């Protein structure tokens, strides 16, 4: 392959990479304000609503599940994050949802 052709091919690839958007985490639906009830909503219901958690862990001794999703393009980055802490009986102890997706920003303000 001629050096000029290789250089042009690499230049086109480098320039087009900046225009491509990427996704990370795992997509999940944003929760409605009344979808989760502390002390009542259980693991099966949360899993039905949001799918398999992206991460699991422990927070101050409590089991936690986390869903995370993001999109990045050349000029913007959008993310959303849902964390659920569990009581010993498998019901929600607490949860937090944050997002900078435009629909969520409008809906939750």
C-alpha positions as CSV (number, residue, x, y, z in Angstrom):
1,X,0.0,0.0,0.0
2,X,1.3,3.4,-0.9
3,X,2.3,5.7,2.0
4,X,0.0,8.5,0.9
5,X,-3.0,6.2,0.8
6,X,-2.2,4.9,4.3
7,X,-1.8,8.5,5.6
8,X,-5.2,9.5,4.1
9,X,-6.9,6.4,5.5
10,X,-5.5,7.1,9.0
11,X,-6.5,10.8,8.8
12,X,-10.1,10.0,7.9
13,X,-10.3,7.4,10.7
14,X,-8.9,9.8,13.2
15,X,-11.3,12.6,12.2
16,X,-14.4,10.4,12.1
17,X,-13.7,9.0,15.6
18,X,-14.4,12.4,17.1
19,X,-17.9,12.4,15.6
20,X,-18.9,9.0,16.9
21,X,-20.9,8.7,20.1
22,X,-20.3,6.0,22.6
23,X,-22.5,4.4,25.3
24,X,-21.4,2.9,28.5
25,X,-23.1,1.0,31.4
26,X,-26.4,-0.6,30.7
27,X,-29.6,1.1,29.6
28,X,-32.5,1.1,32.0
29,X,-35.7,3.1,32.3
30,X,-35.7,6.1,34.5
31,X,-37.9,5.5,37.6
32,X,-41.2,7.3,38.1
33,X,-41.3,9.2,41.4
34,X,-43.8,6.7,42.9
35,X,-42.4,3.5,41.4
36,X,-40.3,2.6,44.5
37,X,-41.7,2.6,48.0
38,X,-39.2,2.3,50.9
39,X,-40.0,-0.7,53.1
40,X,-42.4,-2.2,50.6
41,X,-40.9,-2.6,47.1
42,X,-38.9,-5.8,46.9
43,X,-36.0,-7.2,44.9
44,X,-38.2,-9.0,42.4
45,X,-40.2,-5.8,41.6
46,X,-37.0,-3.7,41.2
47,X,-35.5,-6.3,38.9
48,X,-38.7,-6.4,36.9
49,X,-38.7,-2.6,36.5
50,X,-35.0,-2.0,35.8
51,X,-33.5,-5.3,34.8
52,X,-30.3,-6.9,36.2
53,X,-28.2,-4.5,38.2
54,X,-25.0,-3.2,36.5
55,X,-23.2,-3.5,39.8
56,X,-23.8,-5.0,43.3
57,X,-22.0,-4.2,46.5
58,X,-22.3,-3.3,50.2
59,X,-22.9,0.2,51.7
60,X,-22.5,0.5,55.5
61,X,-23.3,-3.2,55.8
62,X,-26.4,-3.1,53.6
63,X,-26.5,-4.9,50.2
64,X,-26.7,-2.5,47.3
65,X,-27.6,-2.7,43.7
66,X,-26.7,-0.1,41.1
67,X,-27.8,0.7,37.6
68,X,-25.7,3.1,35.5
69,X,-25.9,4.3,31.9
70,X,-24.2,7.0,29.9
71,X,-23.8,8.4,26.5
72,X,-20.9,10.5,25.3
73,X,-20.5,12.4,22.1
74,X,-18.0,15.0,20.9
75,X,-19.7,17.8,22.8
76,X,-21.9,16.2,25.5
77,X,-22.0,13.5,28.1
78,X,-25.3,12.3,29.6
79,X,-25.5,9.9,32.6
80,X,-28.0,8.4,34.9
81,X,-27.5,6.4,38.0
82,X,-29.9,4.5,40.3
83,X,-28.7,3.0,43.6
84,X,-30.8,0.9,45.9
85,X,-29.9,-0.2,49.4
86,X,-31.7,-3.2,50.8
87,X,-33.2,-4.1,54.2
88,X,-32.4,-7.6,55.5
89,X,-35.9,-8.8,54.4
90,X,-35.2,-7.9,50.8
91,X,-37.3,-4.7,50.7
92,X,-35.9,-1.2,49.7
93,X,-34.1,0.5,52.6
94,X,-33.3,3.6,50.5
95,X,-32.6,4.6,47.0
96,X,-31.2,7.5,44.9
97,X,-31.6,8.4,41.3
98,X,-29.6,11.1,39.5
99,X,-29.6,12.1,35.8
100,X,-28.7,14.8,33.4
101,X,-30.7,13.4,30.5
102,X,-33.0,16.3,29.3
103,X,-36.2,14.3,29.8
104,X,-35.3,13.5,33.4
105,X,-34.1,17.1,34.1
106,X,-37.5,18.4,32.9
107,X,-39.6,15.7,34.6
108,X,-37.9,15.7,38.0
109,X,-37.4,19.5,38.5
